[in-house]
Amino acid sequence: MAATFMISPSTIRNYEANGLIPPAERSANGYRFYSDVHATYLACIQALAPAFGMEVTTEVLHYLQQDKIHTALWAIREKEVVLYDDKERLEKLIEDIRLQANENISPYAKERFTINEVSELTKIPKSTIRYWEKAVM
């Protein structure tokens, strides 16, 4: 299972210990047996974590294990709204910066902003900016 998802066996055990995936069945000799259900949870982790982070991913998976599907979907939707608002605010800031740079009234017209500077100016987390940067490239 670890090889399939390109993660270490200890990562899977940590996910299990932290309740991100259901407990594995054990064979007679004590080895863990992971099923298709576990594979589905691992796929979910790999799909959610890059966009939403481990905190939201953990919350969603806990809801799913409790059969609270609507609550899990709403948790994702709430985060989507925040990310969308952040994206809109950042796009507006980029446009403002471009306008100022074209008019040569910005002290940054000849320099690029660092991620830290953009984060401070926009109040958008650096991790979100890095995620968007990867998505654009």
Backbone bond lengths (Angstrom), bond angles and torsions (degrees), N, CA, C in turn:
res aa  C-N    CA-C-N  psi(-1)  N-CA   C-N-CA  omega(-1)  CA-C   N-CA-C  phi
1 M - - - 1.462 - - 1.530 110.03 -
2 A 1.334 116.74 -42.36 1.466 120.43 -178.91 1.523 110.25 -60.47
3 A 1.319 117.72 -43.95 1.459 121.34 -179.24 1.527 111.24 -63.73
4 T 1.305 116.86 -39.45 1.464 121.40 179.88 1.525 111.28 -58.21
5 F 1.318 116.48 -40.30 1.463 121.33 -177.45 1.525 113.06 -99.34
6 M 1.335 115.90 5.22 1.469 122.67 178.40 1.534 111.86 53.56
7 I 1.325 114.85 46.13 1.459 121.90 174.57 1.524 107.63 -130.57
8 S 1.298 115.92 165.69 1.466 118.94 -178.63 1.531 110.60 -82.13
9 P 1.325 116.85 154.78 1.469 119.76 175.51 1.528 111.65 -58.18
10 S 1.325 117.36 -34.08 1.471 119.19 179.52 1.533 111.18 -66.91
11 T 1.331 117.16 -31.11 1.470 120.06 176.54 1.523 109.79 -64.25
12 I 1.324 116.64 -42.87 1.470 119.84 178.15 1.528 110.00 -62.81
13 R 1.329 116.21 -43.45 1.472 119.10 178.56 1.534 110.72 -62.56
14 N 1.327 117.14 -39.12 1.470 120.55 177.56 1.527 110.76 -64.54
15 Y 1.332 116.80 -42.83 1.466 119.71 176.35 1.529 110.49 -57.97
16 E 1.320 115.60 -42.30 1.468 120.31 179.17 1.528 110.50 -65.46
17 A 1.328 116.88 -45.55 1.472 121.28 -179.08 1.523 111.84 -62.81
18 N 1.343 116.43 -32.42 1.462 120.92 -179.03 1.525 113.13 -92.91
19 G 1.319 116.88 5.92 1.462 121.00 174.77 1.512 115.04 78.04
20 L 1.330 118.45 14.93 1.465 119.76 178.04 1.514 111.68 -76.73
21 I 1.311 116.41 -29.02 1.463 120.99 174.37 1.524 107.21 -124.99
22 P 1.322 116.91 154.34 1.475 119.36 179.77 1.533 110.83 -63.84
23 P 1.321 117.02 156.74 1.473 119.77 176.29 1.524 110.45 -58.98
24 A 1.318 115.53 140.39 1.467 120.78 179.91 1.524 110.05 -82.78
25 E 1.321 114.71 147.78 1.468 119.94 171.17 1.522 107.66 -69.03
26 R 1.327 115.42 153.73 1.469 120.37 179.25 1.523 109.76 -115.06
27 S 1.320 114.45 140.48 1.471 119.32 174.92 1.524 108.47 -79.14
28 A 1.324 116.93 174.69 1.463 121.57 -179.18 1.528 112.05 -58.99
29 N 1.330 116.31 -32.78 1.467 118.99 -179.59 1.536 112.79 -90.30
30 G 1.333 117.29 7.03 1.458 121.52 174.74 1.520 116.34 93.64
31 Y 1.325 116.96 -2.28 1.458 119.29 179.02 1.525 110.36 -72.17
32 R 1.328 115.76 144.08 1.460 120.38 177.74 1.526 109.78 -75.53
33 F 1.328 114.76 143.73 1.453 121.31 175.70 1.525 107.30 -119.39
34 Y 1.327 115.66 116.07 1.466 120.99 179.53 1.523 109.71 -101.15
35 S 1.320 115.31 135.44 1.463 121.76 -175.37 1.530 110.89 -104.72
36 D 1.323 114.96 -175.14 1.466 120.95 175.43 1.527 111.22 -62.63
37 V 1.316 117.13 -29.44 1.472 120.51 176.97 1.523 109.47 -62.40
38 H 1.324 116.50 -43.50 1.467 120.33 178.33 1.528 110.86 -63.96
39 A 1.325 115.72 -39.92 1.469 119.99 178.13 1.526 110.47 -61.19
40 T 1.323 116.20 -38.67 1.461 120.35 178.49 1.525 110.81 -64.94
41 Y 1.313 117.34 -43.40 1.466 120.56 177.02 1.523 111.22 -62.59
42 L 1.331 117.07 -42.24 1.462 120.12 179.48 1.523 111.09 -64.80
43 A 1.323 117.08 -39.58 1.464 120.66 176.37 1.525 110.40 -62.83
44 C 1.314 115.87 -39.38 1.466 121.16 177.81 1.531 110.77 -63.07
45 I 1.308 117.21 -43.51 1.463 121.54 178.08 1.524 109.76 -59.32
46 Q 1.337 115.78 -46.62 1.462 118.73 -178.02 1.525 112.69 -69.02
47 A 1.311 117.84 -24.69 1.460 120.80 177.52 1.523 111.96 -81.89
48 L 1.329 116.59 -40.40 1.471 120.73 -175.15 1.528 113.90 -82.40
49 A 1.313 117.17 -43.68 1.468 120.87 -170.36 1.526 114.47 -56.90
50 P 1.331 120.47 -43.83 1.471 118.25 -178.87 1.536 113.40 -62.18
51 A 1.309 116.66 -34.52 1.463 120.19 -177.53 1.525 113.34 -88.47
52 F 1.321 116.90 -36.57 1.455 120.40 -171.12 1.519 114.16 -113.77
53 G 1.322 118.48 -10.88 1.456 121.26 -178.62 1.522 111.20 85.15
54 M 1.325 114.66 165.16 1.466 119.88 -176.27 1.522 112.88 -72.58
55 E 1.319 118.20 -28.55 1.465 119.59 -179.89 1.528 111.01 -62.86
56 V 1.329 116.55 -50.18 1.469 120.54 179.10 1.525 110.21 -67.75
57 T 1.320 116.76 -40.91 1.466 120.93 178.72 1.526 110.71 -57.93
58 T 1.327 116.44 -45.94 1.468 121.17 178.59 1.524 110.84 -61.26
59 E 1.317 116.09 -45.83 1.467 120.90 179.51 1.531 110.55 -58.72
60 V 1.321 116.75 -47.07 1.462 121.70 -178.37 1.530 110.80 -63.04
61 L 1.317 116.72 -45.16 1.468 119.40 -178.64 1.527 112.10 -66.47
62 H 1.312 116.76 -35.14 1.467 118.94 175.94 1.532 109.99 -64.13
63 Y 1.336 117.07 -42.40 1.468 119.72 176.98 1.534 110.93 -61.38
64 L 1.322 117.06 -42.57 1.462 120.24 -179.40 1.523 111.38 -62.65
65 Q 1.327 116.89 -39.27 1.461 119.87 179.44 1.529 111.58 -68.10
66 Q 1.330 116.58 -22.69 1.465 120.91 177.83 1.528 111.19 -93.59
67 D 1.339 116.98 10.35 1.464 123.37 -176.65 1.527 112.45 58.49
68 K 1.309 117.27 31.37 1.468 122.73 175.98 1.527 108.17 -101.17
69 I 1.319 115.03 66.32 1.458 121.12 -172.97 1.531 111.14 -64.20
70 H 1.318 117.56 -44.01 1.468 120.32 -179.55 1.533 110.79 -63.10
71 T 1.317 116.52 -40.10 1.463 120.30 178.71 1.524 109.99 -64.51
72 A 1.325 117.42 -39.99 1.471 121.50 177.54 1.522 110.43 -62.87
73 L 1.322 116.54 -44.55 1.465 120.22 179.81 1.531 111.70 -65.28
74 W 1.328 116.38 -37.50 1.462 119.31 177.98 1.530 111.30 -68.15
75 A 1.313 117.23 -35.64 1.470 119.92 176.94 1.526 110.28 -62.11
76 I 1.328 116.13 -41.88 1.464 119.93 176.88 1.523 110.30 -65.39
77 R 1.308 116.39 -44.31 1.480 120.52 -178.21 1.523 111.30 -61.85
78 E 1.318 117.08 -42.64 1.469 120.06 178.87 1.517 111.31 -59.85
79 K 1.324 116.55 -41.84 1.465 120.51 178.79 1.523 110.42 -68.78
80 E 1.335 117.24 -37.66 1.465 120.52 176.50 1.520 111.23 -58.39
81 V 1.317 116.57 -42.37 1.463 120.99 179.95 1.526 110.03 -62.35
82 V 1.325 116.80 -44.08 1.468 120.54 178.67 1.525 110.05 -62.29
83 L 1.334 116.85 -45.88 1.466 120.31 179.30 1.524 111.28 -62.47
84 Y 1.321 116.88 -40.12 1.465 120.51 178.93 1.526 110.49 -64.16
85 D 1.323 117.10 -44.60 1.465 120.80 178.18 1.527 110.69 -61.15
86 D 1.336 116.35 -42.33 1.467 120.65 177.28 1.522 110.52 -61.15
87 K 1.319 116.48 -43.36 1.462 121.51 -179.99 1.526 110.89 -63.20
88 E 1.315 117.39 -44.99 1.467 121.14 178.66 1.529 111.00 -61.21
89 R 1.332 116.26 -43.52 1.460 120.45 179.84 1.528 110.69 -64.58
90 L 1.325 116.85 -40.12 1.457 121.02 179.38 1.527 111.04 -68.18
91 E 1.323 117.78 -40.97 1.466 120.19 177.65 1.523 111.20 -62.09
92 K 1.313 116.77 -38.66 1.472 121.03 176.72 1.526 110.00 -64.59
93 L 1.310 117.17 -43.31 1.455 121.31 178.90 1.526 110.64 -63.01
94 I 1.321 117.14 -42.80 1.470 120.72 178.58 1.522 110.06 -60.06
95 E 1.307 116.74 -44.27 1.465 120.88 178.19 1.528 110.69 -61.65
96 D 1.328 117.29 -44.07 1.467 120.92 177.68 1.523 111.20 -60.71
97 I 1.316 116.20 -42.40 1.469 120.55 179.80 1.526 109.97 -64.10
98 R 1.329 116.36 -43.58 1.472 119.36 178.34 1.525 111.21 -60.47
99 L 1.322 116.56 -43.07 1.465 119.61 179.10 1.526 111.15 -62.24
100 Q 1.321 115.76 -45.84 1.463 119.40 179.28 1.523 111.27 -64.55
101 A 1.308 117.08 -40.32 1.470 120.61 -179.84 1.519 110.51 -64.24
102 N 1.333 117.35 -39.11 1.470 120.92 178.93 1.520 111.65 -67.41
103 E 1.315 116.89 -29.17 1.469 121.21 179.38 1.525 111.60 -91.26
104 N 1.337 116.76 -0.59 1.467 122.59 -179.81 1.523 113.53 54.99
105 I 1.327 117.11 34.93 1.457 119.11 176.44 1.524 111.83 -105.87
106 S 1.297 116.18 -1.59 1.459 120.22 -179.62 1.520 110.14 -95.54
107 P 1.336 117.00 133.94 1.465 118.46 175.90 1.529 111.65 -66.11
108 Y 1.320 116.49 -13.16 1.456 121.17 -178.80 1.535 112.05 -99.34
109 A 1.320 118.27 8.47 1.459 121.70 -174.06 1.527 112.22 -57.91
110 K 1.309 117.47 -32.53 1.460 120.19 -177.81 1.526 112.07 -101.23
111 E 1.316 117.18 -2.18 1.459 122.07 -179.85 1.522 109.61 -123.17
112 R 1.299 114.86 152.56 1.459 119.63 173.95 1.515 108.77 -90.96
113 F 1.325 115.82 147.93 1.453 120.79 174.25 1.522 109.36 -71.42
114 T 1.311 116.40 146.42 1.457 120.14 169.64 1.529 107.67 -82.71
115 I 1.310 116.54 163.97 1.464 119.69 177.65 1.522 109.95 -61.31
116 N 1.320 117.34 -38.12 1.471 120.25 178.00 1.519 111.27 -60.69
117 E 1.350 116.86 -44.09 1.470 120.15 -179.82 1.523 111.19 -64.01
118 V 1.323 116.51 -44.26 1.467 120.14 179.11 1.523 110.02 -62.83
119 S 1.316 116.51 -41.79 1.465 120.84 179.42 1.524 111.16 -61.59
120 E 1.317 116.09 -44.21 1.470 119.71 179.46 1.518 111.81 -66.39
121 L 1.327 116.94 -42.44 1.464 120.49 -178.99 1.524 112.86 -67.54
122 T 1.331 116.30 -38.18 1.462 120.24 -174.15 1.519 113.96 -97.16
123 K 1.338 116.36 -13.85 1.472 121.28 -175.14 1.531 110.93 63.08
124 I 1.330 116.00 28.31 1.463 122.52 176.76 1.522 107.27 -103.81
125 P 1.338 117.98 132.57 1.471 119.89 -178.63 1.530 111.95 -57.56
126 K 1.323 115.67 144.07 1.463 120.86 179.18 1.527 111.31 -58.70
127 S 1.321 117.16 -36.80 1.462 119.86 -179.42 1.528 111.05 -62.31
128 T 1.325 117.53 -36.20 1.464 121.52 178.21 1.524 110.15 -66.71
129 I 1.324 116.75 -43.94 1.465 120.93 179.81 1.525 109.74 -62.92
130 R 1.330 117.03 -43.32 1.471 120.01 178.93 1.527 110.78 -62.83
131 Y 1.323 116.66 -39.31 1.466 120.25 179.04 1.527 110.01 -62.65
132 W 1.334 116.80 -45.45 1.468 120.15 178.83 1.519 111.12 -64.36
133 E 1.324 115.54 -39.10 1.458 119.79 179.86 1.533 110.80 -60.49
134 K 1.325 116.80 -42.93 1.469 120.97 177.92 1.521 110.62 -65.32
135 A 1.321 117.04 -37.42 1.470 120.87 -177.51 1.524 111.38 -67.54
136 V 1.322 116.95 -31.89 1.463 121.41 -177.66 1.519 111.42 -78.66
137 M 1.322 116.30 -31.80 1.478 120.04 -175.47 1.476 112.35 -79.41
